Structure formats: structure tokens, C-alpha cells
Amino acid sequence: MNDAEPVLKASTSGAVLTLAIHQATINTEDALRMQNEFRALLLSLPTKVQAVHLEISEVLAMSSRGFETLLLIHQSCQERKISLTVSNLTPIFHRLISRMGFLRLLKIEGA
């Protein structure tokens, strides 16, 4: 599991932390890695970061643990008063998060 590619690719620009997920399917193992990667990022997050931009450009399917990870990211941002925006959703994934009720929680860019 340690040799696996990171699920999240992170970059910062000014006060914005951009997290990109570039996998078609997020299974339980991927979701657990994503949670650990996000927690590590939070520990090293510069205090100037005021926004997290989550790009989900290729995700078509996600396990329940993946959705739990989205909730964790959402809650962590809220606790730190950091805005969270999700963008670049595939139409399939947009329909899926809509059915799961996530559209009420997440600010979707371009929706």
C-alpha cells in the first residue's frame, strides 16, 4: 500500500489549496489512502489557506468509504472555516452525488 500512487495531488497557489483526484474508481483502499493523505495535508497546511478546491475530473464511481472521505474533507474545512469548492465532475459522478444527497452539502463549481 505504501508504494501506491497518491490518490490526491495537491498544490497551493496563494490562499487556495487545490486537491485533484484523477482516478476513475475510488475503492475502499483508495478512500483510506485519500483520508490519510488529506489528514497529512491538514497538518502541514499553511495558515494562509482560506479555500480548498477539490477537482474530481475523472471519477465515475466511489465506494461508501469514498463518500465518507468526502464528508471528512467537508467537515474538516468547515471546522477550520475554509471554503470548499468541488469542480470538474463527470456527468456520471454528478448524478451519483446528487442521488446520494451531496449536492446539499458541497458547493459545486459550474453546477
FISE-397593 format. One line per field, with one value per residue (C-alpha): residue number from 1; chain; x, y, z. Coordinates in Angstrom, 2 decimals, decimal comma. Example, Ala and Ser with C-alpha at 12.3 -4.5 7.8 and 13.67 -1.06 7.14 Angstrom:
num <- [1  2]
chaine <- [A  A]
xx <- [12,30  13,67]
yy <- [-4,50  -1,06]
zz <- [7,80  7,14]
# end
This chain:
num <- [1  2  3  4  5  6  7  8  9  10  11  12  13  14  15  16  17  18  19  20  21  22  23  24  25  26  27  28  29  30  31  32  33  34  35  36  37  38  39  40  41  42  43  44  45  46  47  48  49  50  51  52  53  54  55  56  57  58  59  60  61  62  63  64  65  66  67  68  69  70  71  72  73  74  75  76  77  78  79  80  81  82  83  84  85  86  87  88  89  90  91  92  93  94  95  96  97  98  99  100  101  102  103  104  105  106  107  108  109  110  111]
chaine <- [A  A  A  A  A  A  A  A  A  A  A  A  A  A  A  A  A  A  A  A  A  A  A  A  A  A  A  A  A  A  A  A  A  A  A  A  A  A  A  A  A  A  A  A  A  A  A  A  A  A  A  A  A  A  A  A  A  A  A  A  A  A  A  A  A  A  A  A  A  A  A  A  A  A  A  A  A  A  A  A  A  A  A  A  A  A  A  A  A  A  A  A  A  A  A  A  A  A  A  A  A  A  A  A  A  A  A  A  A  A  A]
xx <- [0,00  2,91  4,14  0,77  0,35  -1,17  -4,91  -4,76  -2,46  -2,06  -0,83  -1,17  -1,50  -1,79  -4,64  -6,05  -5,19  -6,09  -6,65  -7,09  -8,43  -7,53  -8,84  -11,94  -12,90  -12,28  -12,48  -12,17  -8,36  -8,09  -10,50  -8,48  -5,31  -7,14  -8,21  -4,63  -3,27  -5,85  -5,08  -1,36  -2,09  -4,13  -1,23  1,12  -1,43  -0,16  -2,30  -2,89  -5,02  -8,61  -10,06  -9,85  -10,64  -11,35  -11,11  -12,86  -12,26  -12,22  -14,18  -17,02  -17,61  -16,83  -17,20  -19,12  -15,74  -15,00  -18,19  -17,22  -13,92  -15,77  -17,71  -14,46  -12,99  -16,17  -16,31  -12,59  -12,88  -15,95  -14,18  -11,28  -13,55  -12,04  -14,34  -14,61  -15,47  -15,79  -15,33  -14,86  -17,31  -18,09  -21,81  -21,99  -20,41  -22,54  -25,68  -24,28  -23,55  -26,93  -28,64  -26,54  -27,65  -24,22  -25,38  -26,89  -23,52  -20,99  -20,53  -20,24  -18,48  -20,26  -23,43]
yy <- [0,00  2,39  2,03  3,05  6,33  9,10  9,47  13,23  15,51  18,77  22,20  25,63  28,99  31,89  31,17  28,23  24,58  22,57  18,84  16,75  13,21  11,57  8,03  6,59  4,46  5,13  1,82  1,33  1,10  4,26  6,08  5,14  6,39  9,58  10,11  9,65  11,96  14,63  14,40  14,77  17,80  19,39  19,02  20,80  23,32  26,89  29,16  31,48  28,87  30,07  27,80  24,21  23,46  19,75  18,71  15,45  15,26  11,53  9,86  7,68  5,53  5,70  3,27  4,20  4,82  7,32  9,21  9,10  10,71  13,49  14,11  14,17  16,75  18,83  18,72  19,44  22,50  23,73  23,30  25,40  27,98  27,13  27,24  24,05  24,03  20,90  21,11  19,20  16,44  13,96  13,86  10,31  11,28  14,42  12,26  9,87  12,57  14,09  10,78  10,45  13,91  15,52  18,45  19,94  19,80  20,63  23,81  22,57  24,93  25,22  23,48]
zz <- [0,00  0,61  -2,98  -4,44  -6,26  -4,14  -4,61  -4,02  -5,92  -4,02  -4,98  -3,41  -5,03  -2,66  -0,25  -2,28  -1,80  -4,89  -4,46  -7,59  -7,78  -11,08  -10,75  -12,38  -9,39  -5,71  -3,86  -0,11  -0,17  -2,29  0,04  3,12  1,42  0,45  4,09  5,30  2,59  3,47  7,20  6,47  4,28  7,08  9,49  7,08  5,79  5,75  7,92  4,98  3,12  3,05  0,38  -0,79  -4,40  -4,98  -8,64  -9,45  -13,18  -13,83  -11,02  -12,25  -9,16  -5,47  -2,59  0,54  2,20  -0,58  0,22  3,89  2,86  1,04  4,26  6,23  3,85  4,04  7,86  8,26  6,05  7,95  11,31  10,05  8,38  4,99  1,98  -0,07  -3,76  -5,89  -9,64  -12,89  -12,03  -14,77  -15,61  -14,23  -10,91  -10,68  -10,95  -8,35  -5,76  -6,49  -5,67  -2,53  -1,31  -1,51  -3,62  -0,46  1,32  -1,34  -3,33  -6,91  -9,29  -12,61  -11,38]
# end
